[in-house]
Amino acid sequence: MDRDWAKRRAFICGLGMAGAWIALMAVCRRSGEGTDWLTGAGDRDAFRQRLKGRRHTGALVLARLRNLGAVNRTQGYRAGDEAISRAAEVLRRCWGRSGDLYRIGGRTFVLVLPRQEASALEHMAGQSARLYGTGAAGDTLVLTWAVGPDTLQALLGQAKAEMSRVS
C-alpha cells in the first residue's frame, strides 16, 4: 500500500510540475506578447504580422541551426536551449541594429533588414557562421538570404529554397 501511494504521489507531483510549467509559459507568453521567451527575439506570430502586405526593399536572411536535434539527443535540451540562445546572440552581435530578428521555429531565425546591400550579405553571413563556430555535437549556423524589392513572403520563399539546396 505504501508503494502504491508513493507512485500516486510521484505522479501527482509530476502533474503539478507540468501544470506549473504550463502556467509559467502562459504568463511568459502574455507578458512578452510577440517575443520569444528563450531568445528575446520576435516570435513567429510577430513575424506573421510583419509578413502581411507591403513590398520590402531590403533583404531577408534565414538562419538555421544545423544538427540541433543531435545536441538535444546527446547533451540534453538545456544544451539545445543554450545553442539556440547563442545563435540569437551571434546574430544580434553580427547584424546589430540593422534589422529585426525573429525566431520562427525551434531552430530557425529570420532577420528582416531594410536597405541592406546584397554585396554585404555574404560577408555578414560568413562572419555570423564563423562566430557561432561548431558546437560539441557538430551544430553549426547556416545562413541564406534573398534581396528585394518584393514581398517578405516571396523573399522568405527564396531564402527557404536556397536553404534546402545548401542543407
C-alpha positions in Angstrom: 0.0 0.0 0.0 2.8 2.4 0.8 4.4 1.7 -2.6 1.1 2.5 -4.4 0.8 5.7 -2.5 4.4 6.7 -3.4 3.7 6.1 -7.1 0.5 8.1 -7.0 2.2 10.9 -5.1 5.0 11.0 -7.7 2.5 11.0 -10.5 0.5 13.8 -8.9 3.7 15.8 -8.2 4.7 15.3 -11.8 1.4 16.6 -12.9 1.8 19.6 -10.6 5.2 20.4 -12.1 3.8 20.1 -15.6 0.9 22.4 -14.6 3.3 24.9 -13.1 5.4 24.8 -16.2 2.3 25.4 -18.4 1.2 28.3 -16.2 4.7 29.8 -16.3 4.8 29.6 -20.1 1.3 31.2 -20.3 2.5 34.1 -18.1 5.7 34.5 -20.2 3.6 34.4 -23.4 1.2 37.1 -22.1 3.9 39.3 -20.7 6.1 39.1 -23.7 3.5 39.1 -26.4 5.2 38.9 -29.7 8.6 37.9 -28.1 10.2 34.5 -28.0 10.7 33.6 -24.3 14.1 31.9 -24.8 15.9 34.4 -27.0 14.1 37.7 -26.6 13.7 37.9 -30.4 10.4 38.5 -32.1 8.3 35.3 -32.2 6.5 33.5 -35.1 3.3 35.5 -34.5 5.1 38.8 -34.7 6.8 37.7 -37.9 3.5 36.6 -39.4 2.2 40.1 -38.7 5.2 41.6 -40.4 4.6 39.3 -43.5 1.3 40.9 -44.3 1.1 43.2 -47.2 3.7 45.7 -48.4 6.7 45.3 -50.6 10.1 45.2 -48.9 13.1 46.9 -50.4 15.8 45.4 -48.2 16.8 41.8 -47.6 15.6 38.8 -45.6 18.2 36.5 -44.0 17.2 32.9 -43.0 19.4 31.3 -40.3 19.1 27.7 -39.2 20.9 25.7 -36.6 22.1 22.6 -38.2 22.2 19.4 -36.0 20.2 20.9 -33.2 18.4 17.5 -32.8 21.8 15.9 -32.2 22.6 18.4 -29.5 19.2 17.7 -27.8 19.7 13.9 -28.0 23.4 13.7 -26.9 23.6 16.6 -24.4 20.0 17.3 -23.4 17.5 20.0 -24.0 19.3 22.5 -21.8 22.3 22.4 -24.1 19.9 22.8 -27.1 18.4 25.8 -25.5 21.9 27.2 -24.9 22.8 26.6 -28.6 19.6 28.5 -29.6 20.4 31.4 -27.3 23.9 31.5 -28.5 22.7 31.6 -32.1 20.4 34.6 -31.3 23.3 36.4 -29.6 25.6 35.8 -32.5 23.0 37.1 -35.0 22.4 40.2 -32.9 26.2 40.8 -32.5 26.9 40.5 -36.2 23.8 42.2 -37.6 23.4 44.7 -34.8 20.6 47.2 -35.1 20.5 46.9 -38.9 17.3 44.8 -38.8 14.7 42.9 -36.8 15.4 39.4 -35.5 12.6 36.8 -35.3 12.7 33.1 -34.1 10.1 31.4 -36.3 10.8 27.8 -35.4 12.7 25.7 -33.0 16.0 26.1 -34.8 15.1 28.8 -37.4 15.6 32.6 -37.3 14.7 35.3 -39.7 16.4 38.7 -40.0 14.5 41.4 -41.8 16.9 44.0 -43.0 15.7 47.3 -44.6 18.0 48.9 -47.1 20.6 46.1 -47.0 23.0 45.8 -49.9 23.3 42.3 -51.5 27.1 42.6 -51.5 27.3 43.0 -47.7 25.1 40.0 -47.0 27.6 37.3 -47.9 30.3 38.8 -45.8 28.0 39.3 -42.8 26.6 35.7 -43.2 30.1 34.3 -43.2 31.0 36.3 -40.2 27.9 35.0 -38.3 28.7 31.4 -39.1 32.3 31.8 -38.1 31.5 33.5 -34.8 29.0 30.7 -34.0 31.6 28.1 -34.9 30.9 24.4 -34.4 29.4 23.1 -31.2 30.3 19.8 -29.4 27.6 17.9 -31.3 28.5 19.3 -34.7 25.9 22.1 -34.6 26.6 24.9 -36.9 24.7 28.0 -38.0 23.7 28.1 -41.7 22.5 31.3 -43.3 20.8 32.1 -46.6 19.2 35.3 -47.9 17.1 36.9 -50.5 17.1 40.6 -51.6 14.0 42.7 -52.5 12.2 44.6 -53.8 9.5 42.0 -53.2 7.1 41.0 -50.5 8.6 39.4 -47.4 6.6 36.3 -48.2 8.3 36.0 -51.6 11.8 36.7 -50.1 11.2 34.0 -47.4 10.3 31.5 -50.1 13.5 32.3 -52.0 15.6 32.0 -48.8 13.9 28.7 -47.9 14.6 27.3 -51.4 18.3 28.3 -51.0 18.4 26.7 -47.5 17.0 23.4 -48.8 19.7 23.5 -51.5 22.6 24.0 -49.1 21.4 21.9 -46.2 
